[in-house]
Structure formats: structure tokens, C-alpha cells
């Protein structure tokens, strides 16, 4: 999975990219094909937007469905944590939908034995 980080009007912490890569690579445990994830960080300069001054947008590209999650919070990491939770819920939902679950009743199993 290729990870592209865009920062618009924002200074990123040194370890932010490492945290992003670690959390996004943990999404490989699901059976959803994702080739590339774009992480966009936008800083709002308006001081009245203090609680929601940093916005993170995650967008996936690949053979699987297009996934997009966004969140806003007071700093980059908090916004990323909220966005990754939403992103993971979407991936998990797709993963559960794809799984093969046998829907045989107990009567059919007892009759065949």
C-alpha cells in the first residue's frame, strides 16, 4: 500500500508520517484491496475554529471500493485518530460483507448425518 501525505497550510510533526504509516498498514489485516491512500491535512487559520482547526481527509484508491473519511479536531493527531476510526469501520463493513458465511440450519445438518 502506497501512502501519500499532503499538508496544506500546516506544519507536520516529525513522527506524524510514521504514525500514519503504522496505522494504515494495520488495515492490511482486512481482505480489501487498497493500492494507495491519500492523507490530506488542512489547517484552518481562523482563530474562531480553535476546536476544529485541523482537518484530516483519508481517501483510498485501488481495485476495491473508494473509501473516504474525514475528521476535524484541535490538532493533527487527534483529527487523524478520528478519521482512521471511521476509515476502519468502512473497511470492516466491506470485509464482513465479502466473507463467506454458511447459512445451513441445524435440521439440515442433522438430516445429512
SULGI-V128175 format. One record per residue. N is the residue number from 1. RES is the residue in one small letter. PHI is phi as a letter, one per 40 degrees, with the letter a starting at -180 (999 if undefined). PSI is psi in radians with two decimals (999 if undefined). D_LAST is the distance of its C-alpha to the last C-alpha in Angstrom with 1 decimal. Layout:
n-><N & N>
res-><RES & RES>
phi-><PHI & PHI>
psi-><PSI & PSI>
d_last-><D_LAST & D_LAST>
//
This chain:
n-><1 & 2 & 3 & 4 & 5 & 6 & 7 & 8 & 9 & 10 & 11 & 12 & 13 & 14 & 15 & 16 & 17 & 18 & 19 & 20 & 21 & 22 & 23 & 24 & 25 & 26 & 27 & 28 & 29 & 30 & 31 & 32 & 33 & 34 & 35 & 36 & 37 & 38 & 39 & 40 & 41 & 42 & 43 & 44 & 45 & 46 & 47 & 48 & 49 & 50 & 51 & 52 & 53 & 54 & 55 & 56 & 57 & 58 & 59 & 60 & 61 & 62 & 63 & 64 & 65 & 66 & 67 & 68 & 69 & 70 & 71 & 72 & 73 & 74 & 75 & 76 & 77 & 78 & 79 & 80 & 81 & 82 & 83 & 84 & 85 & 86 & 87 & 88 & 89 & 90 & 91 & 92 & 93 & 94 & 95 & 96 & 97 & 98 & 99 & 100 & 101 & 102 & 103 & 104 & 105 & 106 & 107 & 108 & 109 & 110 & 111 & 112 & 113>
res-><x & x & x & x & x & x & x & x & x & x & x & x & x & x & x & x & x & x & x & x & x & x & x & x & x & x & x & x & x & x & x & x & x & x & x & x & x & x & x & x & x & x & x & x & x & x & x & x & x & x & x & x & x & x & x & x & x & x & x & x & x & x & x & x & x & x & x & x & x & x & x & x & x & x & x & x & x & x & x & x & x & x & x & x & x & x & x & x & x & x & x & x & x & x & x & x & x & x & x & x & x & x & x & x & x & x & x & x & x & x & x & x & x>
phi-><999 & c & b & b & b & b & b & b & f & b & c & c & c & c & c & c & c & c & c & c & c & c & c & c & c & c & c & c & c & c & c & b & c & b & c & a & b & b & b & b & b & b & b & c & c & c & c & c & c & d & c & b & c & b & b & b & b & b & b & b & b & i & c & c & c & c & b & a & b & a & a & b & a & c & a & c & c & c & c & c & c & c & c & c & c & c & c & c & c & c & c & c & c & c & c & c & c & c & d & c & b & c & b & c & c & c & c & c & c & c & c & c & c>
psi-><2.25 & 2.35 & 2.18 & 2.18 & 2.14 & 2.27 & 2.08 & 2.04 & 0.60 & 2.50 & 2.17 & 2.57 & 2.74 & -0.66 & 0.06 & -0.77 & -0.67 & -0.72 & -0.73 & -0.82 & -0.73 & -0.82 & -0.63 & -0.58 & -0.38 & -0.24 & -0.13 & -0.23 & -0.31 & 2.70 & 0.73 & 2.24 & 2.01 & 2.10 & -0.72 & 2.45 & 2.21 & 2.23 & 2.04 & 2.17 & 2.16 & 2.26 & 2.20 & 2.17 & -0.25 & 2.11 & -0.33 & -0.25 & 0.61 & -0.79 & -0.46 & 0.71 & -0.33 & 2.26 & 2.36 & 2.30 & 2.16 & 2.24 & 2.27 & 2.57 & 2.44 & -2.90 & -0.44 & -2.99 & 2.74 & 2.19 & 2.45 & 2.28 & 2.46 & 2.64 & 2.70 & 2.48 & -2.98 & -0.32 & 3.04 & -0.85 & -0.69 & -0.73 & -0.68 & -0.71 & -0.73 & -0.71 & -0.67 & -0.54 & -0.80 & -0.72 & -0.78 & -0.67 & -0.70 & -0.76 & -0.74 & -0.68 & -0.75 & -0.71 & -0.76 & -0.62 & -0.56 & -0.47 & 2.51 & 2.04 & 2.07 & 2.33 & 0.92 & 2.45 & 2.85 & -0.54 & -0.77 & -0.68 & -0.74 & -0.65 & -0.60 & -0.39 & 999>
d_last-><45.9 & 49.6 & 51.2 & 54.5 & 56.6 & 59.4 & 61.8 & 64.1 & 67.1 & 65.3 & 65.8 & 62.6 & 62.2 & 61.9 & 58.4 & 57.1 & 55.9 & 54.1 & 52.3 & 51.3 & 50.0 & 48.0 & 46.3 & 45.6 & 44.2 & 41.7 & 40.3 & 38.9 & 35.8 & 34.6 & 33.4 & 36.3 & 38.9 & 42.4 & 45.3 & 48.2 & 48.9 & 52.3 & 53.6 & 56.7 & 58.8 & 61.5 & 64.1 & 65.9 & 69.6 & 70.2 & 70.8 & 69.6 & 66.1 & 66.0 & 62.5 & 61.0 & 63.4 & 60.8 & 58.1 & 55.2 & 53.4 & 50.3 & 49.4 & 46.7 & 47.0 & 44.4 & 41.7 & 39.8 & 41.1 & 44.5 & 44.5 & 47.6 & 48.3 & 51.7 & 53.1 & 56.6 & 57.8 & 60.9 & 60.3 & 58.4 & 55.7 & 54.9 & 54.6 & 52.4 & 50.1 & 49.7 & 49.2 & 46.6 & 44.5 & 44.5 & 43.8 & 40.8 & 39.4 & 39.6 & 38.0 & 35.1 & 34.6 & 34.4 & 32.1 & 29.6 & 29.8 & 29.0 & 26.0 & 22.6 & 20.4 & 16.9 & 16.9 & 13.3 & 12.9 & 10.8 & 10.0 & 8.7 & 6.4 & 5.3 & 5.5 & 3.8 & 0.0>
//
